[in-house]
Amino acid sequence: MIKVGITGGIGSGKSTLCRLLEEFGVAVYYSDDRAKELMHADQALREALVAEFGEEVYCDGVLNRAWLSERVFRDPERLAALNRLVHPAVMADFERWAEGQISPYVVLESAILFSANLETYVDCTVAVLAPVLLRVERASQRDGADKEAVTRRIEAQMSDDELALRADYSLVNIRLEELREEAESLHKRLLHAASKA
């Protein structure tokens, strides 16, 4: 079995690609969703978060997400501290999860695959790319977010050019029908790679 990292900026369609691969029977680990679950369920991680940020990080046993976000996203050092705690827990969980899968390859979906150096946990990487204006439109419609706020988030992320340079495979996602064809082609390539691993 090989491990494949799929990444892309906000509104690029990385989750859409992952859902298409799931239709082929591929197991996908959605790292952001799982990180949120682990921050609630993993006792060691909970204790580490309380030790780092204080009791206020949980309110009535539930992660105080707004409180935590306010503290870490204004302070790069606090954000780095959060990432130092959460990323290892997520990747250990991914490794355990991958061992229980039976598909020829598994996917790690992560927006921060390269920026957090998570590519070291996978055998190959895929970047999903899309024009910035289309990404802004998609993300603002999906999240009900202000277009300027979405644009600022895009500007804070790794550029498509850098993603394409670092990834083993790149797909451009403009129309769903075309992405579906690209997903099928990618799936065949990955099956071939898995058969040789």
Beta strands, then each sheet from edge to edge (+ up, - down):
strand 1: 2-7
strand 2: 27-30
strand 3: 58-59
strand 4: 62-63
strand 5: 105-109
strand 6: 124-129
strand 7: 169-172
sheet 1: 2+ 5+ 1+ 6+ 7+
sheet 2: 3+ 4-
end
